[in-house]
Structures are given as C-alpha cells and as structure tokens.
Amino acid sequence: MLCHYNCGKEGVFQFKNGCWCCSPRFDQCSEVIRRRVETRKAKGPWHSDQVKQRIGDSTRGRVLSDEWKQKISIAGKGRKLGPQSDDHKQKNSAAHLGKTPWNKGLTAETDERVAKYVTSQTGKPKNVGQIPWNKGLKKQESLEIISREDIAYADFKKYRNRVAVRTRKTYKQFKSIINPNDLPIGKCGVDGAHQVDHIITVREGFERGISIEDISAKENLQVIPWLDNNQKYDGKGLRKSYIKGNYEQQKTHLSHR
C-alpha cells in the first residue's frame, strides 16, 4: 500500500480514517512538507481565511478546566524569553516607523518636558512660574547633637555603632583635611590599603564619657596603613608608642572641650 499523500513511498502507518502514510505523522511526509513550503512561498506563513474559520469554530465556547490551567501554570513557571530574533526586531521597528517619541529632543531635566506632558494630560500646565524653595541649594546633612540621655552612652555596642556612623559622615565631609594625600581606603589584607583611625580610641572614649561628636571629630581622625591599624595595640590592649605624640596632643585637646 502506497502513501496516501502521493510521495511514492510505501505506507507503513494507517490512520483512523483508513489512510496509509509513510510516517506515523502525516506532516513528516516529504510530499506534505513540499506542499507546505510552496504554499508559504506563495501566500506567506499565515493561515487562509478558511483555516482561520475552522480554528475559530473549534475553539469557540471551549473552557479550560482547572487541572489544565494548573498544568499551563506549571509549564510556564520560571520561563524566560530569549533574545529577540532579527525578524522580530525588524517587525517592531516597522510598527513604530514614522512615529515621533513624545520626549524627542528633550532631556530628562527640562521643565519644558514636564510642562508639555502635564498639558497633554490635563489640558493646562502645572506650577507655571513657581520656583521651588530649595532651588539652587545643595543638600546638606546636619550633624545633630546626641543627647547624653541616649542609651548609647550606657551601651558600648550602641556607642560604637553611633561613632562609626558619625565617623563616616565626618570623613566624607572633611576628607581633604583628614586624608590630604588621597590615600586608598580599604579592608585588612589589601595591598596598599589604609584605614581611618581614631587617635583617642572608641573604647577609651566610652569609658571616659567623651561625647560621640568629639570622638568622631576630624581632629581625632587620622589615616594609617591597615597593618599598623591592626597591630597598633600591644597584648594588654594599650596603644603602641608610634602614635604617642598624636595621642597625648589629642588627649589634651579633648580634655579642654
């Protein structure tokens, strides 16, 4: 029995309608493939109106079951769309051909862009002629004074954390004074890295009741190599003598504040 689709091959599989085919799937027959290619070359890869009508009639009124919806959800979970093909990009480009973006030629910071957009939405511009109260002013963070009633003065961990936050702000504000040579700041073990060091230690500042503002002041900060910062204490927790001059000078300075 020859193939029903006129490919000239012997039929090896019989469908339910009684037709024989050279393959278990009719769309794998060489003659069917040839016809499909020729049809697409002539009419394009789109369905004919008759085929569209048949597809619409077959799916009209059909409701997916909850089990089928669950299968679809599981199958699509975690899937990511791959990069667009050149054909897809060309179609998107053709779809927007001739359209001018609403912000063409405008920067993100222009008042003209905002006024034009608001006018298109509401019909009238918004805040015309108004000048913001902080126009031209640079944002500045105030170094607020922490009250002595704060629990940080009774808890070393809280005291140390407050000092760390205030030290970062002080270093950022007075970097040119604390680190005039612009030495690189880094972690321990990094070759050439330096660290911001407190001349009067945080532990001593807590024990002596020195305020967080004073212990984090620029006068109490210096930049030293990370290895020196790591080895600056002896086995008894006392600072070594290589910064003794700075230590005595700063100790006297803070005692008079």
Buried (B, 14 or more C-beta within 10 A) or exposed (E): EEBBBEBEBEBEEEEEEEBBBBBEEBEEBBBBEEEEEEEEEEEEEEEEEEEEEEEEEEEEEEEEEEEEEEEEEEEEEEEEEEEEEEEEEEEEEEEEEEEEEEEEEBEEEEEEBBBBBBEEEEEEBEEEEEEEEEEEEEEEEEEEEBEEEEEBBEEEEBBBEBBEEBBEEBBEBBBEEBBEEEBEBEEEEEEEBBBBBBBBBBEBBBEEEBBBBBBBBBBBBBBBBBEBBEEBEEEEEEBEEEBEEBBEEBBEBBEEE
